[in-house]
């Protein structure tokens, strides 16, 4: 008689895991995260010069990757619904906040002065229309429901950051490997032969600085906290990026890194005793630094401008004309504080033309150059309140999960990004990293609210999917 073959427990577990619908959903999101962290920062539009073509290429790439991911994820969830397969989705308060935020934006767009632009506008300096906000909200919801940040995602970020940094260094050396500059010109012809400063694979140096503010703390914190020695190699792209940020001379990036060091260092340090000491030291240094800036004796430069603003003097030319931009944006905030002027309204409301006689350039500004002020101008107080509520929830999740290496690293990167966002523009080339990062942090919380796709009403919860 033939002997009955015993099942291998490990093989059975592998098969169950492979066929587990929950794991399939997580794998779909995992591939999406790899594409965003490892591929999206590197893609540029070849064959045309300048910033506008690159932003359009990034926008089409973002929509393409996100739409394909949503179709795959949504199609699979629908199949699970039909087949009555168990998939757990964790619906929490922040999903409601995102939906309310999107609803406020839509309502604001309907009452704006340019409904079509509020819904569908795509400009190189302003990608804040409903079309983009809806894609960010969809990415946030999908990632927070099924996303799990893994070491491979941060390693993919290190790969793209390193290549972008190397290409930036070649540009700083006077070369034109990405055809970002017209023939015969290089990075140092900025503001003279063309009206901006292009660097790296994200276009404008300010936008590149925003990406580096996200990647440098994330890579550094994970490299130092990871138990895998190979992750120490992530310090290489972090160092390359730090050099590029320093050479690009973007003050917003430097402020972001300095502020991140003060805020994130006590959180990232694992030992509670040293974390407390670092927190005290950072608090003392912050007070001393503000005092030094307040009493700064200089008569020009960034520190002089910062000192003047601490004394209540706000010249429109401060911060490379940013104060003038903010003053103009604030005038429109006062006019419509409840619903705002419509998503992307800065594109048709703000018209600040800066003139630099020494460099013989005229530049038209069509963005608030402050993400928080931009949301306040676009969607009013309710829209900004929803946005800040999401950020507050993300920061709280970061502090609760600071014992986890991945969460601690990601939170440090988001903290740095949010600081530089006070001086930068919210654009599709970098905004996805913020929304996806917030989704990943908030999705790590322990939640009790559950909804199952495809489960009969009389079926109870399975222990297998509890967190």
N, C-alpha and C positions, 0 to 999 in steps of 0.2 A: 504494500500500500504506500502511495506517495506521501511523503512527509509534508505536513502543512508548514508553509513558509511563514516565518514570523515577520511582522512589520518592524522596520527600523524606526524607533521613536524619533530620532533626529530627522530622518527623511520625512516622516509624517509631519513634524513640526514645520519643516521647510516648505512642504507642499501647502499646509494650511496657511502659513504666512504669505506665501506667494499668491494664494487664491483669496486672501482676506480682502474684502472690498475697501476696508478702512486703509489698509496699507497701499492699495492701488491708488487711492485718492492722494495719499501722502507722497507717493512716488511721482505722480503727475506734477504736484507742486514743487517737488524737489528738482525736477528737470527745469521747471520754469525759473527757479531761483538760480540755478547754475547758468542759465542763459542770460539772466539779468546781471548777475555779478561778474561773470567771466567773459561774456561776449558783447553785451550792450555798450559798455564804455569804450570799446575799441572801434566800433563800426563808424565810418565816416563816409561822406559823399565825395568820391574822387571825380576829377574832371572839371570842377568849378571852384572858383576861389572864394574864400571868405566864410563868414559866419552863417549867413542865411541858408545856404545850401546844406551845411552840416546839420543845422537845427531841423530842417525839413526831413533829412535822411533819418535822423534819430527819432523824429516823431513817427514816421512811417514804420520804422523798425519796432518802436515801442508798441504801436497799435497792432502790428502784425503778430509779434510774439504773444502779447496779452490776449488778443482775440483768439489765436489758435489754442492757447492754454485754456481759456474760458469755454471754448467749444468742446474741447476734450473732456474737461472736468464736468461741465454741465451735461454733456451727452452720457458720460458714465454714470452720473448721479440719476439721470432719468432711466437709464437701463436698470440700475439697482432698484429704483422705484417700481418698475414693471415686474422685475424678477423677485421682488420682496427680499432683497439682500440687505443685511444690516450695515448701515453706515451711520456713524454718530457725527452730528454737527453741533458744535458748541455755540449757541447764540447767546450773546451777552450784551451788556448795556452799551458797549462801545460800538457795536453794530448799529444799534438804534441811533447813536450820535452821528455816525457817518451818513446814515440815510436822511436824518434831519438836516445835516449840513448840505447834502446834495439838494434836498428839497428847497432849502433857503436860497441856494444858488439859482435854481431854476425859477423860483418866484422872482428873485431879483432881476434875472435876465428878461423876464416877461415885462417888467416895468422899466427896463433900462432905455436909454436913448437909442440903442442900436441892437435890436433883438437878434438879428442874424449874426452879427459879430460876437455877441455874448454866448451864442450857442456853438458856433463853428469856427471862430477866428483862429488862424495860425500865422503868427508873426515871429520873426527871429528873436525879438526881444520880449515877446509876450505870448505865452501859451497857457493862459488861464481861463479859457473858454469852458463851457459846460462839457464839451467833447472830451477834453483832457481831464477835468475834475471827475467825470463819471468813470473814466478808465482808472484813475488813481483809487477811487472808492471801490471799484470792483476788485482791483489787485489787493487792496487792504483786506476786504472781506474774505476773499478766497484764501489768502495766505494765513490770516488769523484763524480760519476754520480748520484748515488741514496742513498748514505749514509747520515744519520742524527745522529750526536752524541747526546745521551740522558743520563740522570742521571743514568739510569739502567746500562749502559755500564761501567761507572766509579764505580758504586757499585759492579758490577761483577768483575772488576779489584781489588777492595778492598778485595773481598772474596778470590780470588786466591792468592793475595799478602799475606793476613793474614795466610792462611794455609801453604803457602811456607815458611813464616817466622817462624811459630811454628815448622815445621819440621826441619828447619835450627837450631833453638835453641836446639832442642833435639840432633842434631848432634854435636853442639858445647859443649853439656853436656857429650859427649863421647859415645852416643848411635848410633845405625846403623839401624834406622827404615825403610830406603828405600833400604837397601842392596847395598848401593853405594860403600862400602868398603869390601875387602875380610874378611872372617870370622876371628873374633878375633881382627880386626883392627878398628880404628876409624879416625875421622877427623885429629887428631894430629899426625898420622903416615904419613901425607902428606910429599912428597919429600924424605921420607926414605924408606918405604915399597912399595910405589907406586909413580909414577913420576909426580903427579899433586896434586891439592887440590880441592876436590869435596865438594860441599855444596849446600843444597837446592834441588829444583826440576829442576834446569837448568844445573847442572853439575859443570863445572869449576867455581871457585869463581869469576874470572874476568867477566865471562858471567852473573853470578848472580848479580854482581855489576851493570852491564849495565841495567838489568831489574829493579833493585831497583832504579837506577837513573831516570828511566822513571816513575815508580809508585809513589815514595815518593813525588815529587813535584806535580804530578797530583792529588793525593789523598788529600794532605795538602791544596793546593790552592782551590780545590772544596769544601772541608769541611769547610773552613773559609768563602767562598763567598756564599755558597748555602743558600737559604732562608728556606730550610727544616732543622729543628733541628736534625732530625734523621741522616742527613749527617755528623754531628759532629763525629759520630762513626767511620768515615773513618780515623780519627786521630789515632785510635788504630792500624790498620795495618801499617800506616805510621810510628808510633813510634817503632813498632816491627821491621820493615824493617830497620829503622835507627840504631837500636841496632845491628842487624845482619851485616849491612854494616860496622859498626865501629869495630865489633869483627873480621870480616874477614880480616881486615887490607889491603884492596885494595886501593892503592893510587889514582888510576884512578877514583874510585867512589867518594872519598873525594874531589878531584879536581872538579869533575863534580857538586857535590852539592854546593861547595863554589862558583864556577863560576855561577851556576844557581841562587844562592841567589843574586848575584850582578846584573845579567842581568834581572831576572824575577821579582824581588821584586817591582821595579817601575811600571811594567806592570800589575801585579796582584792586587796591591792596587787600590781600586775603586775610592777613593776620589782624584780628580785632584791635589789639593793642597799638600796633603800628598804624592802623587805619585811623584810630582816634587821634594819634599824635600828628599824622599828616593833615587831618581835618583842622586841628588847632593851628598848625603852622600855615596852612593855606589861608585861613581866616585872618591871621595876623598879617601875612604878606599882602593880602587884598586891601586891608585897611591902610597899611603903610604905602602901598602903591597908589591908592586913590589920593592920599595926602600929598605924595610926591608930585602927582599930576596936577593937583589943585594949586600947589605953590610953584609950579614949573616957571622958571624965569625966562625961557626962550621966547622969541618973537615970530617964529615961523615953524612950519612942519606939523606933523601929526600931533605931537604932544602939546604943542601950543594951542592947536585947535581944540583938543580935548579939554585942556585947562580952561579955555575961554567958555566952552559950553558948560563946564561945571560952575563957572561964575555967572551963568545966565546969558552969555552973549552968543547968539546964533547967526553967524554970517552965512548968507546963501552959498558962498563959495567954499565953505568948509567941507571936508570929506570928498574932494573932487566934485563939488557942486551937489553933493547928496542932500545937504541941509536945504538947499533951494528946492530940490525935487520934493522933499518931505513937506516943506511948507506949502507947496502947490497942491500936493495930494491931500493935506489936511483941510484945505479950503473946501474940497469936494466932500470930504467926510462930514464936515459940519453941515453941509447942505442936505445930505441924505444919510442921517446916522442910523436909521432903522433897517431899511432894505438895501442901502448902498446904491451904487450907480450901475451895477451890472458886472458880471464876471469879465475880466479883461478890460475894464473901462479905462484904465490908464492909457491904452493904445489910442483912444480918441479924445481923452480929456487932458492928459498931461502933455504939454508942449514946451519943453525947456530946451533951448538951443544954447549950448555952451561954445564959447569962442576962445581959442587960445592963440593969441597973436604970434607968440614965439614959434609955435609949431604950425601956424597957419591952417587951422582946422576948425570946422563947424560940425558939431555933432547934435543930432536931434534925439532927445530922451523920451521914450514912450513906456516907461515902467517906473513904479514907485521906488524901486531899489531898497525895499524893506518888505519882506514877505508878510509880516504881521500888519503893517500899515496898508499893504496892498489888499489883504483880505478885508480889512476894515473899510477901505474905500470901495471895494467891489460889492461886498455882501452886508455891510453894516455891522452893528454890534452883535446881533444874534449869530451871524456867520463866523465872526472872529471868536465868539465865546465857544462855539462848537469845536473849532480848530484847537483852541487852547485847552479845552477839556480833554481832547484826544491826546495832546502832548502831555498834559498832567497825568493822565492814566498810564501813558508809556513810561514816564519817569518813575511813577510809583511801582510799576511792574519791574523796572530796572533795579530799583532799590530792594524789592522783595526777593529778587532772583540773583542778587550780586554774588552769591556763593557759587553760581554756575559760571564757568569760564566763558562760554559762548555768549550768555546774556550780559555779563559784565563788559565784554569787549564791544558788543553791538551797542549797548547803551552809551558807552564812551564816545563812539563814533557819532551817534545821533545827538548827543549833548554838544559836541563841537560843531556839528552842522547847524543846529538850532541857534547857536550863538552868532555864527557868521551870517545867518539869515536876517539879522537886523540890518545888514548893509548890502545884501545881495538880492538877486532876482530869482523868483520862483519859476523855473523853466523845465521843460520836459527832459532835457539832457541830464538833470540831476534830481529833480523832484521825486521820481520813482523810488530812489533809495530811501528817502524819508518815509514815504507811505508804506513801503514794504517792510522797512525796519520797525516802524510802529506796530504793524500787523503782527510781526514775529514776536515782539516783546509782549504785547497784550495777549497774544494767543498762548503764551506760556503759563498764564495764571491757572490756578486750580478752580475749576468751575463746576457748579452743580446743575445748572440749566442744560438740558439736553433736548435735542430733537433728532429722531431717527428717520432717515429716508427709507421708505419701503417696509417699515415694521407694522404688523397688524396692531391694533389698539390694545389687544389683550396680551401682548408679549411684553414681558418685563425687561428691565435693563440687564445687560450682560456684564459680568464682572470683568470680562476681557478688555472692555473699552473704557473702564473707569480710570481717571487720573488720580 
